[in-house]
Amino acid sequence: MERLLVSTEMEETWGDGEPVLFLGEWCRRYSRWDRWSKLDAEVLPYHWNDKAKLLRDRQMLTGLHEILLAELAAELNERHGVDHGLRYWRILLGPWLGYFVQTLFDRWATVQAALNFSDLSGTVSLFGLEDARVPKNMEDYLHLGNGQQWNHFLFSRVLGESAEIQLVPLESKGGGQSTSADEEVSMSRLHWLARAVSRGSRHLTRATDVLAVNTCFGSLRDELRLQWLLGQMPTLARIPQPVSVDSDVESRRWQFGTSSETEFEAMARRLVVEFLPTAYLEGYQALCDQADGLRLPKRPSAIFTSASHFYDDLFKAWCGKRVEDGSSLVIGQHGGHVGIGWSFPHDHQVDISDRFLSWGWSDSKEPKVQPVGMLKALNLPESGEAEPSRAVLVMGCEPAQSSYLSSAALSSQFLDYLEEQYEFVETLSPAVRDHLTVRLFLQDLEWEQILRWRDRHPMVALDDGERPILDLLSESKLFITTNNGTAFLESISLGVPTIIFWDTSRWEILESAQPLFDELTMVGVFHATPRSAATHVSRIWSDVQSWWTSEQVVDVVTRFSDTYCRGGFDIVDQVRRNLPALARDE
């Protein structure tokens, strides 16, 4: 029996009642159960459920990234009449190329699996979609990639590369747009004052001053104090949005690279040209002019950031040129996962940096990693309660459609993760369940988690993620985290009793981190199953502190904290010590 292939939740592509094959769980929006449950439909199993395949694909894509980056760098040097080295292009467009090629491979592999899974009658390809366009820059790409329209567009292009399936064009009636990327950022009084002082004191800065921007310190005061300790006039760097330039079809009629060995490589080379953000092609000269006009140090001895190196194309254009001219690039750890799990973003940031400042861990295979401690000094606010009384279960969230490779629950595997959270709640004793708050991730990423929890456990208290996590920590008798993220590192660093559980077949633990996790398991802090975690929570609930302050737990947690979330010292001075030392090494 033939089935109509459906690539997204956009219902105008679902046909007129004929049998369908959904490419993944992202096609079935939870609130539309009454619609899709009545269809003769099958859902394609996710191809990266095969862990061995995931690891093989990761190795292949890592190698392909290096090949495509070198080829694309050479092509863009020629097209733009410049002669930048590979590191420059890695800094500027490496994040996009890594994300896009891994995303593209995921969509291509999904389509290949569909072709082998069922006979297909065709697929509806919508035109007239607002988001079916070339991204302007990296930030715009990330915005588009979370939307149904752009993903439908990408799937249509991948399907269009195959001669085995018929594309039925249909004008869209609208819907499925990604959310607006424009957000008004509020500015504190101190931030406003610092900006004003910076404008008046720029004549006192030196061309070789260290630039610190988007450092992820706990406060603006820390960022300004770092500059003071470095012996330079404290200023607040302002980097505006990059110029926006439209794409031009005529400027994209070119190919790059050598002959491709595989079908996917050939398609990747074609679609990289088609989807390359305009900031790297049509708008490249305008981006460079804008970067040269920034009121930033012209020859900084070092550049320090914890976030701008990934999404901010204007910063990256400025940074890449300064690094090429001899400035050192120091990147600070932004949050959790790194040092414990693997991911493309972390591989990239280590590749481009001269030094990577970790929260306490080191890597014998990577001398660039320098342990300094948590960049953000945390303090618990007053809870208003005589004694914390809540068990707080902290949820993570993953995109419905994969955007890059990582040791995490990818795509529809998130639904298995949700089932594990339900099992945890169902295994808890009533005494704990009555005091449980489930903290949802602020960005729902199209999973409609509130609806799912209300249907499954209507009596459980939900926190929608709007409140600061420190407020919840101050109310927590026991803090329970469920994925390899930042939350458990923050709770442990603050001394809040913490239970951790996740499926290690998804959130794979690096070999270097495994010994400490084995010790956490022995004392009941880490669990590999929700049932084990819930049983332990129920057992210690009546006297959590006795367990948490026991000699065995304190010993293991202290050593873990020293390695992955070190605190209790002047972190600004620790960073300062790394910046001049690096400059002298040069």
Protein Blocks (a to p, Z undefined) as FASTA:
>chain_A
ZZdddfbfblklnonoiacddfbfklmcfklmmmmmmpccdddddfklpmmlmmmmmmmm
mmmmmmmmmmmmmmmmmmnopacdfklmmmmmmmmmmmmmmmmmmmmmmmmmmmmmpccf
bdcddehiaklccdfblmlmmmmmmpmklmmmmmmmmmmmpckbccdddddebejiacdf
bdcddddfklmmmmmmmmmmmmmpcfkbccdehklpabfklmmmmmmmnopacddddddd
dddddddfklmmccedjddfbfklmmmmmmmmmmocfklmmmmmmmmmmmmmpccdfbbf
bdcdfklmmmmmklmmmmmmmmmnopacddddfbghiokaccfklmmmmmmpmbdcdfhi
acfklmkbccfbjfbdcddddehiabdcbdcdddddddfbdfbdcdddehjlmmmmmmmm
mmmmmmpcfklmmmcccdddfblnlnommlmmmmmmmmbccdehlacfklmmmmpmbdcd
fbdcfklmmmmmnopacdddddfklmpcdfklmmmmmmmmmnomaccbfklmmmmmmmmm
mmmmlmmmpmklmmmmmmmmmmmmgghiafklmmmmmmmmmmmmZZ
